[in-house]
Amino acid sequence: MQSIGIVAPSSMHFAEPLALKSGAQIGDYTLVYETYGTLNADRSNAVLVCHALNASHHVAGVYADKPKSTGWWDNMVGPGKPLDTDRFFVIGVNNLGSCFGSTGPMHVNPATGKPYGAAFPLVTVEDWVAAQARLADALGIERFAAVMGGSLGGMQALAWSLMFPDRLRHCMVIASTPKLSAQNIAFNDVARQAILTDPDYRGGDFYAHGVVPKNGLKVARMVGHITYLSNDDMAEKFGRKLRNAAENNDYKFDFGVDFEIESYLRYQGDKFSEYFDANTYLLITKALDYFDPAREFDGDLTKALAQTRAEFFVASFSTDWRFSPERSREIVEALVSNRRRVTYAEIDAPHGHDAFLLEDQRYMNMVRAYYQRIWDQLQGAQA
Amino acid sequence: MQSIGIVAPSSMHFAEPLALKSGAQIGDYTLVYETYGTLNADRSNAVLVCHALNASHHVAGVYADKPKSTGWWDNMVGPGKPLDTDRFFVIGVNNLGSCFGSTGPMHVNPATGKPYGAAFPLVTVEDWVAAQARLADALGIERFAAVMGGSLGGMQALAWSLMFPDRLRHCMVIASTPKLSAQNIAFNDVARQAILTDPDYRGGDFYAHGVVPKNGLKVARMVGHITYLSNDDMAEKFGRKLRNAAENNDYKFDFGVDFEIESYLRYQGDKFSEYFDANTYLLITKALDYFDPAREFDGDLTKALAQTRAEFFVASFSTDWRFSPERSREIVEALVSNRRRVTYAEIDAPHGHDAFLLEDQRYMNMVRAYYQRIWDQLQGAQA
């Protein structure tokens, strides 16, 4: 299978204000997006792919001028891939508040003429979905063949099935959860405290000061990254291997790097702090914390999901301790209680939460088979 | 059962330098300690209790001038308690490098006339045990009835059984591990990075600048605290409860406190940052990372533990994901392979790693029964 090849982002400006769940609104805004494949004549083959914390509209392919810029789900989306772009018209949208092109904290607030910074309104999963629906309107897509996402992206897919029940045939929720646990929120708050207390954060207006709260972002990313990997996988990949093993295989007795795992995490943290926006990190973690569709139903997920009309594909990974299989099973059980059609795959995979992004034959085969079914349905509907 | 009542610390100065595992040495130093109960005539009833990261020599009782200063294991140690001070002579020692009285980073380095700060040498679990052994010498204790500890304290008990096999009859290792995992080290390094990158850390010499790296310490404590609690316990105690639930039960849409768990963790972090020393935190996490008695035996714990002579009590807690029961079983299996006498209790308890400090009837009964056995042995030996 080959990659979809060279791709390029588009952007669309929305002049009508968007009312947000917080009560605030965004006056006008731009969404950056990419599409792959061709929309068919009856506009029935569109699939929306929703991104997670550290990703964007750039789902598949590469940019002409950046040969290493492969999209984050390139193994999943492309010609002949599980989500086959020879069949489906795939859309990736960068969410509001992100730092990868769509209107976000580093953009100019028309009200002040200065970057939004911490004044960018907190956006929720539901706000993102509302903005995505406007893009779908503009692209002439009344109903998606599927809305699909992993982790935070899965929350968006779930929100689509609740907010616009008739605008998606299939809802694909992977490595996700109906709401964060106290432990999930706790890790997010550690990350936020690391950023907020970094003196270079400057109350969110660091752009004006020509600084970046790199130390805070680094610590935030390090703690986040630990929760993306499984304990076993970390043990196997790093264990207690020393960074300087080749030299003398001894401890350094200082606060530099002794172990490979320290080197790896610090490197990941440093890299992240060089490209990710601190305000975006803060607001995305809040969107995660706030997501809880059962909340308006006294915590009853079954009642919440009674609004859905889509068919569901839910998948989880055995070693994912961030959003464990148990959390996916809650979604499945609530759907089954509502007599919805639901396919559930609990995949035995070693790579923790990150597994949803990685190549795994059983996982890919499941998604491929499910898209075959969607395709067969579409053919039947056309026949 | 009543507390042991009013207690007071003692201190002992050691003029002879202590050679450390790192190759460095500490010229002279003071250890602060407390004792409870009475040493019997043949000096056979002494029990050494080793402390973990955030604790000290103050194991039981209260200080006369501080009615809320109850010792950290007061539920375990006292008259009629599982470790009964009517029978045993119990010693708690504050370890070198700590911030609770024994010589540590905030004390004056005789070589410079200024506080050690980051120049305080990195000390290991084995260095602590060597220092404790000198205190035992000074107190005239040739052989302990037991050396006991939880978590990092359990590592010290294990190190005693290896370094001084004939100086303890019983070794009691609770909620501990023969070595940290990559994930354990990763969390420690997040904590260290938070402290080291706090501008108020000032390379460890913050004392001279009249500041404290409170933000770094706060984040370090928050992430540590998450690993002390179980996921289930956190879910039950905090869940998604909002801090302002009584007011309007809505999200705040800012970066203040929304959830109870955020409030709790930030409070714990703030409190910790007001009394704990940043240099001590750094060096204790390194002592944790470095502990690995099997290292000199090509990673073979069975070979390492062949040096032991003591009888063992090992206990773990079902929901402890920091040092899970699996890690205790590694110790037990290595001991059994060496045909050592070992009692192992895997206790079904909801409170995660912190369970070793908490009241739990089954746990307390196990420890009580084990000390009864030690007592019976001592009576037999005297008869």
Interface residues (C-beta under 8 A of the other chain):
Chain A: S22 G23 A24 A118 P121 L122 K179 L180 S181 A182 Q183 I185 A186 F187 D189 V190 R192 Q193 A194 L196 T197 D198 P199 N215 K218 V219 M222 V223 I226 L229 N231 M234 A235 K237 F238 G239 R240 Y251 F253 D254 F255 D258 F259 I261 E262 L265 R266 G269 L282 K286 D289 Y290 D292
Chain B: S22 G23 A24 A118 P121 L122 K179 L180 S181 A182 Q183 I185 A186 F187 D189 V190 R192 Q193 A194 L196 T197 D198 P199 N215 K218 V219 M222 V223 I226 L229 N231 M234 A235 K237 F238 G239 R240 Y251 F253 D254 F255 D258 F259 I261 E262 L265 R266 G269 L282 K286 D289 Y290 D292
